[in-house]
């Protein structure tokens, strides 16, 4: 039998229950994984309250009760037809996409083999489980802003929210690409950001962005939509672009409905895009939306194999105690939260 963590209804705190269901059978190109560990990301805690319900319903992921979660580490238990990339018993890690089939907060999950990678020997399941979703989202923002390994060396990058999971991962990635990264982060985290690869680290405050030079090649916003315009004003005249993961897309549709939500999104995006284009007419501007990405998983697999990427784990607990994991994340406590099915 499969044990799954079900979010029963939109609620704060999360209304959770562990249920038993029949084991899912893998389809063509899929594998069934016996899950060792899966993480609770901030988006999970927000979705448990009903956030994003209207727009995610288009993907079949907005109707309660639902199973949340995207990250997983575990062992291959069964192979579907055409699945040839892994062997039964092999340890893997990867992602479940957001959709009608539910998430990774369960003892067994069916996953397309394209979204799995071999897990490195000796790496703890919890340490690995906190990486795929956050790294993929960060990677997509970096690439959407126009940055890649071939053009990164010597580029000046400004990262807002550098002490969060996406920010920490971006510091480790971009410093290894040869970027000069300025990190703007929460109080008390400047030294840690520099240890992760930032050339300069500053504490967030009402005037800190305005004090920075306006010659950055790339700006990444992992922290606050309200500061997106101020961030864009720091781009240089030859900038590549800016990307944000904290845009109001889901919230606008939740609050305003389909038509007004779409118009609000268009207005807000164009407002920041105009500032970006004022700084550099050819610069990109993007709102990043998570989806599984093969290139991101390949890069992550290379880095975890070489022990060159990590995030701190703050809490590990079983499915029956998942309310503590959701509370940990919702409160913004240090370290990632991991469920051990």
VOBA-1610 file (N, C-alpha, C; in pm, whole numbers, padded with zeros to 5 digits, always signed):
BEGIN
Unk+00083-00120+00000Unk+00000+00000+00000Unk+00087+00127+00000Unk+00033+00232-00053Unk+00099+00363-00055Unk+00043+00448+00060Unk+00132+00510+00133Unk+00093+00607+00234Unk+00117+00746+00176Unk+00015+00831+00180Unk+00028+00964+00122Unk-00020+01069+00222Unk+00044+01184+00217Unk+00006+01297+00301Unk-00092+01383+00223Unk-00215+01388+00269Unk-00321+01459+00197Unk-00349+01592+00264Unk-00350+01697+00186Unk-00395+01828+00232Unk-00545+01835+00205Unk-00625+01836+00310Unk-00768+01812+00300Unk-00845+01929+00241Unk-00806+02050+00277Unk-00881+02169+00236Unk-00790+02291+00256Unk-00822+02402+00191Unk-00742+02523+00215Unk-00754+02566+00361Unk-00641+02579+00427Unk-00646+02607+00571Unk-00512+02661+00619Unk-00517+02744+00723Unk-00398+02789+00796Unk-00424+02768+00943Unk-00347+02679+01009Unk-00239+02596+00953Unk-00294+02487+00860Unk-00202+02420+00793Unk-00239+02319+00695Unk-00322+02208+00759Unk-00427+02167+00690Unk-00513+02056+00736Unk-00464+01928+00668Unk-00389+01845+00741Unk-00319+01731+00684Unk-00368+01600+00741Unk-00363+01496+00659Unk-00401+01362+00703Unk-00322+01260+00623Unk-00279+01154+00688Unk-00211+01044+00620Unk-00314+00939+00582Unk-00314+00901+00455Unk-00407+00801+00405Unk-00332+00688+00337Unk-00398+00574+00327Unk-00344+00460+00253Unk-00425+00440+00125Unk-00354+00419+00015Unk-00417+00395-00114Unk-00341+00283-00184Unk-00397+00221-00288Unk-00323+00119-00362Unk-00196+00176-00426Unk-00097+00092-00443Unk+00026+00135-00508Unk-00003+00180-00651Unk+00052+00294-00693Unk+00033+00337-00831Unk+00121+00255-00926Unk+00071+00229-01044Unk+00146+00153-01144Unk+00209+00247-01246Unk+00336+00229-01276Unk+00402+00318-01373Unk+00352+00292-01515Unk+00332+00402-01589Unk+00294+00391-01728Unk+00417+00391-01818Unk+00397+00417-01945Unk+00506+00414-02042Unk+00609+00522-02008Unk+00735+00481-01999Unk+00842+00575-01970Unk+00849+00621-01826Unk+00774+00555-01738Unk+00769+00595-01598Unk+00830+00488-01508Unk+00866+00529-01387Unk+00912+00435-01286Unk+00839+00464-01155Unk+00823+00361-01074Unk+00771+00382-00939Unk+00888+00385-00843Unk+00891+00489-00761Unk+00999+00508-00665Unk+00947+00491-00524Unk+01019+00411-00445Unk+00991+00403-00301Unk+01066+00520-00237Unk+00992+00616-00185Unk+01049+00743-00143Unk+01120+00730-00008Unk+01244+00776-00005Unk+01320+00787+00121Unk+01296+00920+00189Unk+01293+01026+00109Unk+01279+01160+00164Unk+01218+01253+00060Unk+01139+01349+00106Unk+01080+01450+00020Unk+01072+01579+00101Unk+01082+01692+00035Unk+01090+01818+00109Unk+00957+01893+00109Unk+00943+01983+00205Unk+00832+02078+00207Unk+00890+02214+00170Unk+00854+02262+00053Unk+00901+02392+00006Unk+00802+02502+00044Unk+00846+02628+00042Unk+00752+02737+00072Unk+00625+02736-00013Unk+00636+02695-00139Unk+00517+02689-00224Unk+00417+02586-00171Unk+00465+02479-00109Unk+00375+02379-00051Unk+00295+02439+00065Unk+00364+02512+00151Unk+00295+02574+00265Unk+00193+02676+00216Unk+00224+02748+00110Unk+00130+02846+00057Unk+00013+02778-00014Unk+00041+02674-00090Unk-00067+02603-00158Unk-00161+02536-00058Unk-00109+02496+00057Unk-00195+02436+00159Unk-00300+02534+00210Unk-00271+02664+00195Unk-00368+02766+00237Unk-00465+02802+00126Unk-00446+02745+00007Unk-00531+02776-00106Unk-00467+02864-00210Unk-00346+02909-00186Unk-00276+02998-00279Unk-00257+02929-00415Unk-00286+03002-00522Unk-00264+02951-00657Unk-00371+02858-00707Unk-00478+02842-00631Unk-00578+02740-00662Unk-00643+02762-00799Unk-00674+02887-00833Unk-00746+02915-00957Unk-00662+02879-01080Unk-00538+02929-01085Unk-00457+02906-01204Unk-00407+02762-01211Unk-00372+02704-01096Unk-00323+02566-01095Unk-00432+02466-01130Unk-00558+02508-01120Unk-00666+02419-01160Unk-00659+02385-01309Unk-00595+02470-01388Unk-00578+02442-01530Unk-00489+02320-01553Unk-00402+02291-01456Unk-00315+02175-01464Unk-00370+02058-01382Unk-00489+02074-01331Unk-00548+01970-01248Unk-00490+01964-01108Unk-00423+02071-01065Unk-00352+02069-00937Unk-00413+02164-00835Unk-00535+02212-00861Unk-00591+02310-00771Unk-00706+02260-00684Unk-00748+02135-00707Unk-00866+02085-00635Unk-00825+02007-00511Unk-00884+02043-00396Unk-00862+01970-00272Unk-00961+01854-00263Unk-00924+01746-00190Unk-00795+01720-00125Unk-00685+01694-00228Unk-00561+01724-00190Unk-00449+01707-00282Unk-00323+01665-00207Unk-00232+01605-00282Unk-00101+01567-00230Unk+00001+01664-00287Unk+00075+01730-00199Unk+00171+01832-00240Unk+00311+01772-00253Unk+00406+01856-00287Unk+00547+01815-00291Unk+00599+01791-00431Unk+00725+01829-00454Unk+00789+01809-00585Unk+00920+01732-00577Unk+00994+01743-00468Unk+01126+01678-00456Unk+01113+01535-00407Unk+01203+01448-00453Unk+01207+01314-00395Unk+01344+01251-00409Unk+01373+01164-00314Unk+01489+01075-00317Unk+01438+00938-00279Unk+01482+00833-00348Unk+01435+00700-00314Unk+01496+00593-00402Unk+01435+00476-00403Unk+01482+00362-00481Unk+01378+00320-00584Unk+01423+00291-00702Unk+01334+00244-00807Unk+01275+00110-00765Unk+01142+00101-00772Unk+01074-00021-00730Unk+01011-00096-00846Unk+00969-00023-00949Unk+00905-00088-01064Unk+00925+00000-01186Unk+00932-00066-01303Unk+00954+00002-01430Unk+00833-00012-01520Unk+00794+00099-01583Unk+00690+00093-01683Unk+00747+00053-01818Unk+00660+00024-01912Unk+00705-00012-02047Unk+00786+00103-02105Unk+00898+00068-02167Unk+00982+00168-02230Unk+01075+00242-02137Unk+01068+00216-02008Unk+01159+00281-01913Unk+01287+00199-01905Unk+01394+00250-01960Unk+01520+00174-01970Unk+01637+00243-01902Unk+01615+00361-01844Unk+01727+00438-01791Unk+01773+00397-01653Unk+01691+00320-01582Unk+01724+00283-01445Unk+01691+00137-01420Unk+01753+00081-01317Unk+01728-00058-01278Unk+01652-00061-01147Unk+01572-00166-01127Unk+01502-00184-01001Unk+01604-00189-00887Unk+01579-00116-00782Unk+01670-00108-00669Unk+01766+00009-00675Unk+01778+00073-00790Unk+01872+00185-00803Unk+01822+00305-00725Unk+01915+00373-00661Unk+01881+00493-00583Unk+01881+00614-00676Unk+01776+00693-00666Unk+01758+00805-00757Unk+01710+00928-00680Unk+01718+01043-00747Unk+01656+01165-00695Unk+01599+01243-00812Unk+01507+01334-00783Unk+01450+01411-00892Unk+01325+01485-00853Unk+01234+01498-00951Unk+01120+01587-00937Unk+00990+01521-00983Unk+00883+01560-00918Unk+00748+01534-00966Unk+00694+01668-01015Unk+00639+01672-01134Unk+00579+01795-01184Unk+00451+01827-01109Unk+00409+01953-01114Unk+00285+01996-01052Unk+00170+01964-01146Unk+00080+01873-01104Unk-00028+01832-01195Unk-00134+01751-01124Unk-00225+01698-01201Unk-00342+01629-01145Unk-00307+01498-01077Unk-00189+01441-01104Unk-00156+01313-01042Unk-00105+01327-00900Unk-00088+01450-00855Unk-00045+01470-00717Unk+00105+01479-00704Unk+00148+01505-00580Unk+00288+01535-00555Unk+00365+01423-00490Unk+00478+01461-00431Unk+00577+01366-00382Unk+00567+01336-00233Unk+00473+01393-00163Unk+00461+01370-00020Unk+00390+01236+00004Unk+00460+01129-00025Unk+00402+00995-00017Unk+00513+00892-00007Unk+00476+00770+00026Unk+00575+00663+00039Unk+00618+00608-00096Unk+00531+00618-00197Unk+00560+00569-00332Unk+00509+00672-00432Unk+00590+00699-00534Unk+00554+00799-00634Unk+00589+00745-00772Unk+00501+00767-00869Unk+00530+00735-01009Unk+00583+00860-01076Unk+00699+00846-01144Unk+00770+00960-01200Unk+00816+00928-01342Unk+00800+01021-01438Unk+00866+01000-01567Unk+01017+00986-01547Unk+01079+00888-01609Unk+01222+00868-01585Unk+01305+00987-01630Unk+01250+01073-01717Unk+01323+01192-01761Unk+01349+01289-01647Unk+01269+01281-01538Unk+01285+01374-01427Unk+01359+01310-01309Unk+01430+01201-01333Unk+01511+01136-01230Unk+01657+01133-01273Unk+01745+01130-01171Unk+01888+01116-01194Unk+01946+01021-01089Unk+02056+00951-01119Unk+02117+00864-01018Unk+02161+00944-00895Unk+02132+00890-00779Unk+02171+00957-00655Unk+02314+00918-00620Unk+02395+01015-00579Unk+02534+00983-00544Unk+02542+00896-00420Unk+02633+00802-00421Unk+02652+00714-00305Unk+02700+00795-00186Unk+02645+00767-00072Unk+02692+00829+00051Unk+02627+00960+00087Unk+02550+01020-00001Unk+02485+01147+00032Unk+02353+01119+00102Unk+02334+01182+00218Unk+02214+01159+00297Unk+02089+01196+00218Unk+01984+01118+00235Unk+01860+01141+00161Unk+01803+01280+00189Unk+01806+01324+00314Unk+01750+01455+00348Unk+01827+01568+00280Unk+01959+01558+00279Unk+02041+01662+00216Unk+02016+01670+00066Unk+01985+01558+00004Unk+01960+01555-00140Unk+01816+01598-00171Unk+01723+01565-00083Unk+01581+01590-00110Unk+01547+01738-00113Unk+01629+01823-00053Unk+01596+01966-00049Unk+01645+02041-00173Unk+01710+01972-00266Unk+01777+02042-00376Unk+01699+02053-00508Unk+01633+01949-00558Unk+01586+01955-00698Unk+01490+02070-00730Unk+01387+02091-00650Unk+01291+02197-00680Unk+01358+02334-00672Unk+01430+02360-00565Unk+01493+02490-00547Unk+01599+02516-00654Unk+01681+02416-00684Unk+01785+02435-00785Unk+01723+02458-00922Unk+01621+02382-00956Unk+01557+02397-01087Unk+01494+02534-01102Unk+01425+02582-00999Unk+01363+02714-01005Unk+01469+02822-01019Unk+01576+02811-00941Unk+01685+02908-00950Unk+01748+02905-01089Unk+01775+02783-01141Unk+01836+02767-01272Unk+01751+02833-01381Unk+01621+02813-01373Unk+01532+02871-01473Unk+01533+03023-01467Unk+01545+03080-01347Unk+01556+03226-01336Unk+01687+03276-01395Unk+01795+03208-01364Unk+01927+03248-01417Unk+01927+03245-01569Unk+01874+03138-01626Unk+01873+03126-01772Unk+01775+03225-01835Unk+01660+03250-01769Unk+01563+03345-01822Unk+01620+03487-01826Unk+01711+03516-01735Unk+01776+03647-01732Unk+01888+03659-01836Unk+01917+03550-01908Unk+02014+03555-02016Unk+02153+03507-01982Unk+02168+03448-01864Unk+02300+03406-01817Unk+02318+03256-01835Unk+02435+03215-01883Unk+02468+03073-01899Unk+02619+03057-01886Unk+02669+02934-01875Unk+02813+02915-01851Unk+02902+02979-01957Unk+02853+02989-02080Unk+02935+03043-02188Unk+02953+03193-02185Unk+02865+03266-02113Unk+02878+03413-02111Unk+02889+03470-01971Unk+02906+03384-01870Unk+02895+03427-01731Unk+03022+03489-01674Unk+03139+03445-01719Unk+03265+03488-01657Unk+03278+03640-01659Unk+03302+03696-01542Unk+03323+03840-01530Unk+03196+03922-01521Unk+03078+03861-01537Unk+02952+03935-01530Unk+02922+03979-01386Unk+02864+04097-01375Unk+02821+04148-01244Unk+02675+04110-01224Unk+02647+04037-01117Unk+02512+03987-01090Unk+02467+04037-00954Unk+02345+04088-00948Unk+02285+04135-00823Unk+02176+04037-00783Unk+02188+03980-00662Unk+02093+03880-00613Unk+02022+03934-00490Unk+01890+03952-00501Unk+01807+03994-00389Unk+01744+03870-00326Unk+01761+03855-00195Unk+01715+03735-00127Unk+01820+03627-00127Unk+01945+03667-00111Unk+02058+03575-00126Unk+02071+03475-00013Unk+02004+03497+00100Unk+02017+03404+00212Unk+01911+03295+00210Unk+01811+03305+00121Unk+01712+03200+00106Unk+01767+03085+00024Unk+01686+02982+00006Unk+01733+02863-00063Unk+01777+02894-00206Unk+01694+02964-00282Unk+01731+02995-00420Unk+01852+03086-00426Unk+01858+03183-00334Unk+01973+03271-00331Unk+02102+03199-00298Unk+02098+03111-00199Unk+02217+03034-00163Unk+02267+02950-00280Unk+02173+02886-00348Unk+02212+02803-00462Unk+02270+02889-00575Unk+02211+03007-00596Unk+02263+03094-00702Unk+02404+03141-00671Unk+02435+03170-00545Unk+02570+03212-00510Unk+02671+03101-00540Unk+02635+02978-00506Unk+02725+02865-00531Unk+02745+02842-00681Unk+02636+02851-00757Unk+02644+02828-00901Unk+02719+02941-00972Unk+02679+03063-00949Unk+02732+03175-01026Unk+02877+03205-00992Unk+02916+03188-00868Unk+03057+03209-00834Unk+03144+03105-00904Unk+03093+02983-00921Unk+03170+02880-00991Unk+03178+02910-01141Unk+03086+02988-01193Unk+03090+03031-01334Unk+03179+03152-01355Unk+03231+03209-01248Unk+03319+03325-01261Unk+03249+03459-01254Unk+03124+03462-01207Unk+03052+03588-01192Unk+03099+03663-01067Unk+03084+03793-01070Unk+03103+03876-00952Unk+02965+03906-00896Unk+02932+03844-00782Unk+02796+03847-00731Unk+02786+03939-00610Unk+02692+04034-00617Unk+02657+04116-00502Unk+02529+04060-00441Unk+02538+04021-00315Unk+02426+03957-00246Unk+02359+04057-00153Unk+02227+04068-00164Unk+02148+04147-00070Unk+02061+04048+00007Unk+02081+04042+00138Unk+02023+03933+00216Unk+01975+03982+00351Unk+01912+03893+00424Unk+01855+03925+00554Unk+01964+03957+00656Unk+01923+04022+00762Unk+02017+04066+00866Unk+02094+03947+00922Unk+02222+03967+00940Unk+02308+03866+01001Unk+02360+03760+00908Unk+02329+03767+00777Unk+02368+03661+00685Unk+02476+03702+00586Unk+02531+03822+00600Unk+02629+03871+00503Unk+02753+03783+00497Unk+02805+03745+00612Unk+02927+03663+00613Unk+02902+03527+00550Unk+02787+03470+00575Unk+02754+03340+00517Unk+02741+03349+00366Unk+02682+03459+00318Unk+02670+03478+00173Unk+02808+03488+00107Unk+02898+03557+00171Unk+03034+03567+00117Unk+03103+03431+00117Unk+03078+03352+00220Unk+03136+03218+00224Unk+03082+03129+00112Unk+02960+03158+00069Unk+02898+03080-00040Unk+02940+03128-00178Unk+03012+03240-00185Unk+03065+03284-00313Unk+03038+03428-00351Unk+02964+03502-00270Unk+02937+03642-00303Unk+03064+03725-00293Unk+03084+03815-00390Unk+03197+03908-00384Unk+03170+04017-00282Unk+03044+04055-00269Unk+03001+04156-00173Unk+02866+04114-00118Unk+02842+04135+00011Unk+02715+04100+00071Unk+02667+04214+00159Unk+02540+04253+00141Unk+02479+04363+00214Unk+02350+04317+00278Unk+02315+04377+00392Unk+02189+04347+00457Unk+02077+04428+00393Unk+01960+04363+00378Unk+01844+04431+00319Unk+01799+04546+00407Unk+01754+04651+00343Unk+01703+04768+00412Unk+01630+04857+00313Unk+01559+04958+00360Unk+01475+05040+00271Unk+01551+05115+00163Unk+01681+05144+00186Unk+01755+05226+00089Unk+01874+05153+00028Unk+01893+05025+00059Unk+02017+04960+00020Unk+02030+04946-00132Unk+01923+04915-00203Unk+01935+04899-00348Unk+01972+05030-00415Unk+01915+05140-00368Unk+01945+05270-00427Unk+02089+05314-00408Unk+02159+05255-00313Unk+02298+05290-00287Unk+02395+05210-00373Unk+02345+05110-00445Unk+02432+05027-00526Unk+02456+05090-00663Unk+02565+05056-00728Unk+02589+05108-00864Unk+02483+05059-00962Unk+02471+05129-01075Unk+02370+05091-01175Unk+02437+05035-01299Unk+02524+04936-01277Unk+02597+04877-01389Unk+02595+04723-01386Unk+02491+04666-01324Unk+02485+04521-01315Unk+02440+04461-01449Unk+02495+04345-01480Unk+02459+04274-01604Unk+02332+04193-01587Unk+02310+04143-01467Unk+02195+04057-01439Unk+02143+04088-01299Unk+02010+04090-01284Unk+01947+04103-01152Unk+01852+03987-01131Unk+01858+03927-01012Unk+01774+03813-00977Unk+01699+03845-00849Unk+01567+03834-00853Unk+01485+03865-00738Unk+01424+03738-00682Unk+01476+03695-00566Unk+01424+03578-00495Unk+01356+03617-00365Unk+01325+03746-00347Unk+01283+03791-00215Unk+01152+03866-00211Unk+01136+03974-00290Unk+01023+04064-00270Unk+00979+04127-00401Unk+00852+04103-00439Unk+00798+04165-00559Unk+00800+04318-00547Unk+00776+04372-00428Unk+00771+04515-00409Unk+00902+04585-00444Unk+01011+04511-00449Unk+01142+04570-00479Unk+01188+04541-00622Unk+01099+04490-00706Unk+01140+04451-00840Unk+01179+04571-00926Unk+01106+04681-00915Unk+01140+04800-00993Unk+01272+04859-00945Unk+01291+04866-00814Unk+01417+04917-00760Unk+01535+04832-00806Unk+01512+04701-00812Unk+01617+04610-00859Unk+01649+04638-01006Unk+01545+04657-01087Unk+01566+04683-01229Unk+01645+04811-01253Unk+01631+04909-01165Unk+01702+05036-01182Unk+01853+05022-01163Unk+01897+04907-01115Unk+02041+04885-01093Unk+02108+04818-01214Unk+02031+04787-01317Unk+02090+04725-01436Unk+02171+04826-01516Unk+02275+04777-01581Unk+02360+04862-01663Unk+02307+04879-01804Unk+02374+04963-01882Unk+02329+04994-02018Unk+02356+04881-02117Unk+02431+04780-02076Unk+02454+04663-02162Unk+02408+04535-02091Unk+02308+04548-02004Unk+02262+04436-01922Unk+02205+04322-02006Unk+02216+04201-01951Unk+02151+04085-02012Unk+02003+04077-01974Unk+01972+04098-01845Unk+01833+04093-01807Unk+01809+04071-01660Unk+01682+04056-01627Unk+01635+04038-01490Unk+01527+03931-01488Unk+01526+03852-01381Unk+01421+03751-01361Unk+01378+03752-01215Unk+01250+03726-01193Unk+01197+03720-01057Unk+01116+03593-01037Unk+01131+03533-00921Unk+01051+03417-00884Unk+00939+03454-00787Unk+00930+03582-00749Unk+00833+03626-00647Unk+00729+03720-00708Unk+00695+03697-00832Unk+00596+03778-00902Unk+00455+03747-00850Unk+00357+03833-00881Unk+00221+03816-00826Unk+00126+03735-00915Unk+00177+03654-01006Unk+00094+03584-01103Unk-00020+03505-01037Unk+00014+03409-00951Unk-00088+03324-00890Unk-00182+03404-00801Unk-00125+03497-00727Unk-00206+03577-00636Unk-00306+03665-00708Unk-00267+03723-00820Unk-00359+03807-00896Unk-00481+03728-00943Unk-00458+03608-00994Unk-00572+03527-01040Unk-00659+03483-00924Unk-00596+03449-00810Unk-00674+03410-00693Unk-00768+03523-00649Unk-00715+03644-00643Unk-00791+03756-00587Unk-00887+03821-00685Unk-00847+03825-00814Unk-00918+03909-00910Unk-00996+03832-01014Unk-00977+03700-01021Unk-01044+03622-01123Unk-00966+03623-01254Unk-01026+03563-01357Unk-00952+03540-01481Unk-00920+03668-01556Unk-01019+03749-01586Unk-00995+03867-01669Unk-00916+03974-01595Unk-00964+04013-01478Unk-00894+04117-01402Unk-00756+04070-01359Unk-00745+03939-01328Unk-00613+03886-01291Unk-00515+03894-01406Unk-00560+03859-01526Unk-00473+03866-01643Unk-00431+04009-01672Unk-00525+04104-01659Unk-00493+04245-01684Unk-00395+04298-01579Unk-00413+04258-01453Unk-00321+04302-01347Unk-00181+04247-01371Unk-00172+04120-01413Unk-00042+04062-01444Unk+00025+04136-01559Unk-00051+04164-01663Unk+00004+04235-01777Unk+00055+04373-01737Unk-00024+04445-01657Unk+00016+04578-01612Unk+00144+04573-01531Unk+00149+04483-01432Unk+00264+04477-01343Unk+00390+04436-01418Unk+00377+04337-01505Unk+00494+04291-01579Unk+00546+04399-01673Unk+00457+04467-01742Unk+00499+04572-01834Unk+00562+04690-01762Unk+00516+04716-01639Unk+00571+04827-01562Unk+00719+04804-01530Unk+00751+04684-01486Unk+00892+04655-01456Unk+00971+04640-01586Unk+00911+04577-01684Unk+00979+04558-01812Unk+01019+04692-01873Unk+00936+04794-01855Unk+00970+04926-01908Unk+01096+04981-01843Unk+01110+04961-01713Unk+01231+05007-01644Unk+01353+04930-01693Unk+01338+04798-01708Unk+01448+04716-01759Unk+01490+04765-01897Unk+01395+04792-01984Unk+01426+04835-02121Unk+01484+04977-02124Unk+01446+05061-02028Unk+01507+05194-02018Unk+01655+05183-01989Unk+01688+05085-01907Unk+01830+05066-01873Unk+01906+05008-01992Unk+01846+04909-02060Unk+01908+04846-02177Unk+01798+04795-02269Unk+01786+04850-02389Unk+01675+04813-02479Unk+01671+04665-02516Unk+01784+04596-02508Unk+01787+04455-02547Unk+01779+04359-02428Unk+01768+04413-02307Unk+01768+04328-02188Unk+01637+04250-02176Unk+01646+04130-02120Unk+01530+04045-02098Unk+01466+04077-01963Unk+01337+04044-01953Unk+01270+04047-01823Unk+01174+03929-01817Unk+01180+03851-01709Unk+01101+03727-01702Unk+01047+03703-01562Unk+00924+03648-01560Unk+00866+03590-01439Unk+00888+03440-01447Unk+00964+03385-01352Unk+00997+03243-01355Unk+00886+03160-01291Unk+00847+03054-01361Unk+00748+02959-01311Unk+00810+02820-01315Unk+00811+02750-01202Unk+00875+02619-01194Unk+00811+02518-01288Unk+00896+02440-01352Unk+00856+02316-01418Unk+00982+02230-01427Unk+00967+02097-01428Unk+01085+02012-01439Unk+01168+02048-01562Unk+01300+02043-01548Unk+01390+02087-01654Unk+01509+01990-01660Unk+01526+01926-01774Unk+01630+01824-01787Unk+01770+01884-01771Unk+01794+02002-01829Unk+01925+02064-01817Unk+01958+02099-01672Unk+01858+02149-01601Unk+01881+02182-01460Unk+01915+02057-01380Unk+01842+01948-01404Unk+01869+01823-01332Unk+02006+01767-01368Unk+02047+01780-01494Unk+02181+01735-01533Unk+02288+01814-01458Unk+02271+01945-01453Unk+02369+02030-01384Unk+02371+01998-01234Unk+02254+01980-01176Unk+02247+01947-01034Unk+02313+01813-01006Unk+02288+01713-01091Unk+02347+01581-01071Unk+02500+01589-01074Unk+02553+01668-01166Unk+02699+01686-01174Unk+02753+01748-01046Unk+02683+01845-00996Unk+02731+01918-00878Unk+02718+01836-00750Unk+02608+01763-00733Unk+02597+01683-00611Unk+02696+01567-00613Unk+02726+01515-00732Unk+02825+01407-00740Unk+02962+01456-00697Unk+02990+01584-00723Unk+03119+01642-00686Unk+03113+01716-00553Unk+03000+01703-00481Unk+02976+01771-00353Unk+03005+01921-00361Unk+02949+01984-00466Unk+02971+02127-00487Unk+02843+02208-00475Unk+02743+02154-00411Unk+02617+02227-00393Unk+02546+02172-00271Unk+02484+02258-00191Unk+02415+02211-00072Unk+02323+02319-00017Unk+02228+02274+00064Unk+02141+02362+00142Unk+02132+02306+00284Unk+02118+02392+00384Unk+02103+02342+00521Unk+01966+02281+00543Unk+01961+02173+00619Unk+01836+02108+00658Unk+01806+02146+00802Unk+01686+02198+00826Unk+01650+02242+00959Unk+01564+02146+01037Unk+01489+02058+00964Unk+01395+01970+01032Unk+01368+01847+00946Unk+01370+01729+01010Unk+01328+01604+00945Unk+01221+01539+01031Unk+01113+01494+00967Unk+01005+01434+01044Unk+00928+01336+00956Unk+00848+01251+01018Unk+00767+01156+00945Unk+00639+01219+00892Unk+00565+01145+00810Unk+00441+01197+00755Unk+00340+01232+00864Unk+00337+01151+00969Unk+00239+01175+01076Unk+00267+01305+01152Unk+00388+01353+01145Unk+00425+01478+01213Unk+00446+01591+01112Unk+00388+01577+00994Unk+00412+01674+00887Unk+00365+01815+00922Unk+00269+01827+01015Unk+00224+01961+01052Unk+00339+02045+01105Unk+00435+01981+01172Unk+00550+02056+01223Unk+00640+02103+01109Unk+00651+02023+01003Unk+00731+02062+00888Unk+00667+02180+00815Unk+00535+02174+00796Unk+00465+02285+00731Unk+00474+02412+00815Unk+00462+02398+00948Unk+00474+02514+01036Unk+00615+02573+01031Unk+00716+02487+01024Unk+00855+02530+01014Unk+00874+02617+00891Unk+00821+02571+00778Unk+00836+02644+00652Unk+00754+02772+00653Unk+00629+02764+00697Unk+00542+02881+00697Unk+00597+02993+00783Unk+00668+02958+00891Unk+00725+03057+00981Unk+00860+03110+00932Unk+00913+03053+00824Unk+01041+03098+00771Unk+01158+03065+00861Unk+01150+02954+00933Unk+01260+02916+01022Unk+01380+02867+00943Unk+01499+02875+01002Unk+01621+02840+00928Unk+01624+02694+00887Unk+01677+02668+00768Unk+01694+02532+00719Unk+01568+02479+00653Unk+01587+02385+00561Unk+01475+02327+00490Unk+01408+02219+00573Unk+01283+02189+00541Unk+01206+02087+00612Unk+01191+01964+00523Unk+01214+01847+00583Unk+01213+01721+00508Unk+01118+01622+00573Unk+01041+01551+00487Unk+00953+01445+00534Unk+01017+01310+00501Unk+01014+01219+00597Unk+01065+01083+00579Unk+00946+00987+00581Unk+00895+00946+00463Unk+00774+00861+00460Unk+00797+00726+00527
//
